Amino acid sequence: GIGLGIDLLLFGSAVGPTPWLPPGRPAINSAIVMIVDGAALLLIDAETRRGRRASEALSTLGVFIAFTAIVGYMYNVRGLYSFGSFTGMALLTALTLGVLSLGILFARPHEGAVSLITSADPSGAMVRRLIPAALIVPVGLGALWLLARDADLVTHESGVSAFVGAVVVTFLLIVVRTGAVVRNTNAERDELLMNAEAARAVAERAADKTERLRRTAEALSTALTPMAV
């Protein structure tokens, strides 16, 4: 409740007429994201005895708060990006802080939970396929549900039922598709291993033949009589 006037130094005439008192101060959720991101940067290489990284948890919290604000703007739910009568996190601020938090989260791509996303093995491929679906499908279906509800095409109960059913069916299809991709990847890996084993067997036979030829050549070079040859 103490106004120091710092927030009025640059744009005092512009922010002075705003209805918020004190004017020009960042939203609570914006300030929280800035604080956790700053702490994440300070602790980016710190680990606990169990190998856990505080930076990862802090930046994940920043991503969650920013993403919640973005969803609030998409669905026009003020409570998701604002607290009561206080000023809320602006959409551009939510996008910028979300990207910043993601950047801090992936600053160490081969450590922590992020390494599962960036790994080149089948598990990493599966996670990378599931993450976009986990973000796009619920948000997109929720937007369709709101549009249908506003157009009086569905009731509240039928809309919720259709939304839940669509999410379940979509994720089942994604899981089945991802399982098929992982199975094909494992089949390709097994085929490569079999080819490698066959190539190694051929190389071993060639090496054995070369060794026998070498021993024969040495024996011939030391033979001085026809009988020895």
FIFI-881087 format. One line per 2 residues: number of its first residue (from 1); their letters; for each residue x, y, z of C-alpha. Coordinates in Angstrom, 3 decimals, m for minus. Example, Ala and Ser with C-alpha at 12.3 -4.5 7.8 and 13.67 -1.06 7.14 Angstrom:
1 = as = 12.300 m4.500 7.800 ~ 13.670 m1.060 7.140
//
This chain:
1 = gi = 0.000 0.000 0.000 ~ 3.028 2.318 m0.025
3 = gl = 3.492 4.294 m3.235 ~ 7.171 5.130 m3.840
5 = gi = 6.510 6.680 m7.238 ~ 9.023 4.427 m9.023
7 = dl = 6.333 3.061 m11.309 ~ 5.397 6.607 m12.427
9 = ll = 8.846 7.848 m13.448 ~ 8.711 6.954 m17.153
11 = fg = 5.027 6.948 m18.094 ~ 3.383 8.803 m15.243
13 = sa = 0.928 10.706 m17.398 ~ m0.157 7.505 m19.155
15 = vg = m0.623 5.227 m16.164 ~ m1.863 7.841 m13.741
17 = pt = m5.499 7.866 m14.991 ~ m5.810 4.053 m14.724
19 = pw = m8.374 2.782 m12.182 ~ m5.828 0.579 m10.379
21 = lp = m4.195 1.901 m7.275 ~ m1.281 2.066 m7.078
23 = pg = m0.970 2.401 m10.870 ~ 1.518 0.824 m13.218
25 = rp = 2.530 m2.126 m11.084 ~ 2.795 m5.624 m12.590
27 = ai = 0.133 m8.212 m11.945 ~ 0.642 m10.605 m9.057
29 = ns = 1.016 m13.639 m11.309 ~ 3.457 m11.749 m13.553
31 = ai = 5.565 m10.834 m10.541 ~ 5.504 m14.448 m9.318
33 = vm = 6.730 m15.739 m12.703 ~ 9.514 m13.136 m12.769
35 = iv = 10.596 m14.152 m9.266 ~ 10.621 m17.902 m9.952
37 = dg = 12.406 m17.417 m13.285 ~ 15.054 m15.267 m11.615
39 = aa = 15.531 m17.861 m8.895 ~ 15.688 m20.600 m11.557
41 = ll = 18.477 m18.751 m13.350 ~ 20.412 m18.356 m10.107
43 = li = 20.010 m22.070 m9.290 ~ 20.307 m23.408 m12.826
45 = da = 23.269 m25.691 m12.019 ~ 22.377 m26.472 m8.390
47 = et = 21.318 m30.023 m7.514 ~ 20.221 m31.748 m4.339
49 = rr = 21.869 m34.878 m2.999 ~ 19.247 m36.954 m4.800
51 = gr = 20.039 m35.260 m8.104 ~ 16.940 m33.074 m8.222
53 = ra = 17.201 m29.601 m9.716 ~ 15.348 m26.686 m8.143
55 = se = 15.685 m24.716 m11.382 ~ 13.571 m27.285 m13.192
57 = al = 10.757 m27.084 m10.646 ~ 10.784 m23.270 m10.581
59 = st = 10.749 m22.838 m14.358 ~ 7.989 m25.460 m14.639
61 = lg = 5.931 m23.388 m12.191 ~ 6.521 m20.329 m14.377
63 = vf = 5.364 m22.216 m17.477 ~ 2.234 m23.385 m15.640
65 = ia = 1.251 m19.877 m14.459 ~ 1.846 m18.337 m17.902
67 = ft = m0.036 m21.138 m19.673 ~ m2.957 m20.751 m17.263
69 = ai = m3.163 m17.055 m18.126 ~ m3.107 m17.845 m21.870
71 = vg = m5.945 m20.344 m21.426 ~ m7.861 m17.692 m19.472
73 = ym = m7.624 m15.294 m22.411 ~ m8.658 m18.044 m24.841
75 = yn = m11.782 m18.911 m22.841 ~ m12.388 m15.361 m21.558
77 = vr = m12.088 m16.453 m17.905 ~ m10.681 m13.483 m16.009
79 = gl = m9.985 m15.508 m12.889 ~ m7.255 m17.440 m14.711
81 = ys = m5.133 m14.377 m15.489 ~ m6.198 m11.957 m12.756
83 = fg = m6.776 m11.992 m9.004 ~ m9.986 m10.254 m7.967
85 = sf = m9.989 m6.565 m8.766 ~ m6.224 m6.422 m9.285
87 = tg = m4.760 m5.924 m12.719 ~ m4.115 m9.183 m14.561
89 = ma = m1.265 m10.589 m16.591 ~ m1.466 m9.224 m20.134
91 = ll = m1.606 m11.724 m23.000 ~ 1.706 m10.533 m24.469
93 = ta = 3.267 m10.762 m21.005 ~ 1.950 m14.316 m20.589
95 = lt = 3.379 m15.357 m23.955 ~ 6.752 m13.722 m23.269
97 = lg = 7.119 m15.107 m19.749 ~ 5.988 m18.544 m20.943
99 = vl = 8.705 m18.590 m23.610 ~ 11.253 m17.357 m21.051
101 = sl = 10.306 m20.099 m18.590 ~ 10.523 m22.743 m21.321
103 = gi = 13.936 m21.430 m22.313 ~ 15.193 m21.778 m18.741
105 = lf = 13.643 m25.245 m18.505 ~ 15.474 m26.413 m21.655
107 = ar = 18.737 m24.607 m20.886 ~ 20.109 m27.950 m19.665
109 = ph = 18.518 m30.321 m22.204 ~ 20.380 m33.432 m21.072
111 = eg = 19.526 m33.204 m17.372 ~ 16.399 m33.927 m15.352
113 = av = 12.993 m34.611 m16.830 ~ 13.816 m32.565 m19.938
115 = sl = 16.326 m35.235 m20.975 ~ 13.406 m37.594 m21.528
117 = it = 11.976 m35.186 m24.102 ~ 15.270 m34.571 m25.921
119 = sa = 16.535 m38.171 m25.907 ~ 16.976 m39.981 m29.221
121 = dp = 15.631 m43.355 m28.025 ~ 12.038 m44.594 m28.604
123 = sg = 10.867 m43.184 m25.263 ~ 11.910 m39.685 m26.308
125 = am = 10.129 m40.074 m29.650 ~ 6.973 m41.184 m27.860
127 = vr = 7.060 m38.255 m25.428 ~ 7.608 m35.751 m28.232
129 = rl = 4.582 m37.163 m30.049 ~ 2.347 m37.066 m26.990
131 = ip = 3.178 m33.586 m25.676 ~ 1.671 m31.582 m28.588
133 = aa = m1.458 m33.736 m28.473 ~ m1.741 m33.290 m24.711
135 = li = m1.703 m29.512 m25.212 ~ m3.658 m29.048 m28.433
137 = vp = m6.429 m31.630 m28.076 ~ m7.973 m30.503 m24.740
139 = vg = m7.623 m26.802 m25.565 ~ m9.064 m27.216 m29.048
141 = lg = m11.956 m29.400 m27.930 ~ m12.696 m26.994 m25.086
143 = al = m12.863 m24.109 m27.541 ~ m15.249 m26.074 m29.771
145 = wl = m17.396 m26.886 m26.763 ~ m17.637 m23.214 m25.789
147 = la = m18.528 m22.202 m29.344 ~ m21.249 m24.866 m29.505
149 = rd = m22.598 m23.812 m26.120 ~ m22.699 m20.135 m27.067
151 = ad = m24.560 m21.075 m30.259 ~ m27.075 m23.102 m28.197
153 = lv = m26.203 m26.245 m30.117 ~ m25.618 m28.332 m26.982
155 = th = m26.691 m28.238 m23.369 ~ m24.237 m28.086 m20.499
157 = es = m24.565 m31.796 m19.690 ~ m24.351 m32.992 m23.287
159 = gv = m21.437 m30.653 m23.954 ~ m19.452 m31.979 m21.019
161 = sa = m20.217 m35.578 m22.007 ~ m19.193 m34.966 m25.606
163 = fv = m16.033 m33.183 m24.479 ~ m14.975 m36.034 m22.181
165 = ga = m15.752 m38.654 m24.819 ~ m13.843 m36.781 m27.514
167 = vv = m10.797 m36.379 m25.250 ~ m10.803 m40.071 m24.328
169 = vt = m11.184 m41.268 m27.919 ~ m8.561 m38.838 m29.214
171 = fl = m6.006 m39.848 m26.628 ~ m6.681 m43.537 m27.238
173 = li = m5.989 m43.012 m30.927 ~ m2.819 m41.093 m30.127
175 = vv = m1.619 m43.791 m27.722 ~ m2.298 m46.537 m30.289
177 = rt = m0.522 m44.564 m33.003 ~ 2.449 m43.883 m30.735
179 = ga = 2.609 m47.572 m29.773 ~ 2.714 m48.494 m33.454
181 = vv = 5.539 m46.022 m34.046 ~ 7.524 m47.413 m31.105
183 = rn = 6.931 m50.983 m32.342 ~ 8.150 m50.081 m35.835
185 = tn = 11.179 m48.383 m34.322 ~ 11.992 m51.470 m32.280
187 = ae = 11.552 m53.659 m35.385 ~ 13.963 m51.449 m37.332
189 = rd = 16.435 m51.600 m34.473 ~ 16.202 m55.394 m34.328
191 = el = 16.732 m55.592 m38.083 ~ 19.790 m53.356 m37.800
193 = lm = 21.150 m55.564 m35.025 ~ 20.614 m58.688 m37.118
195 = na = 22.347 m57.072 m40.080 ~ 25.198 m56.039 m37.823
197 = ea = 25.522 m59.614 m36.496 ~ 25.532 m61.006 m40.034
199 = ar = 28.151 m58.477 m41.129 ~ 30.296 m59.354 m38.133
201 = av = 30.041 m63.078 m38.938 ~ 31.113 m62.398 m42.537
203 = ae = 34.000 m60.281 m41.302 ~ 35.092 m63.013 m38.876
205 = ra = 35.040 m65.635 m41.667 ~ 37.044 m63.337 m43.917
207 = ad = 39.543 m62.720 m41.138 ~ 39.874 m66.474 m40.516
209 = kt = 40.487 m67.099 m44.219 ~ 43.070 m64.324 m44.308
211 = er = 44.821 m65.777 m41.274 ~ 44.954 m69.255 m42.869
213 = lr = 46.331 m67.788 m46.087 ~ 48.955 m65.906 m44.094
215 = rt = 50.063 m69.054 m42.267 ~ 50.193 m70.967 m45.566
217 = ae = 52.283 m68.224 m47.155 ~ 54.707 m68.269 m44.205
219 = al = 55.023 m72.052 m44.440 ~ 55.699 m71.909 m48.161
221 = st = 58.280 m69.206 m47.728 ~ 60.236 m71.389 m45.304
223 = al = 59.976 m74.589 m47.381 ~ 63.314 m75.313 m49.102
225 = tp = 62.566 m78.709 m50.701 ~ 59.719 m80.075 m52.851
227 = ma = 58.843 m82.508 m50.108 ~ 58.527 m79.655 m47.589
229 = v = 56.318 m77.757 m50.025
//
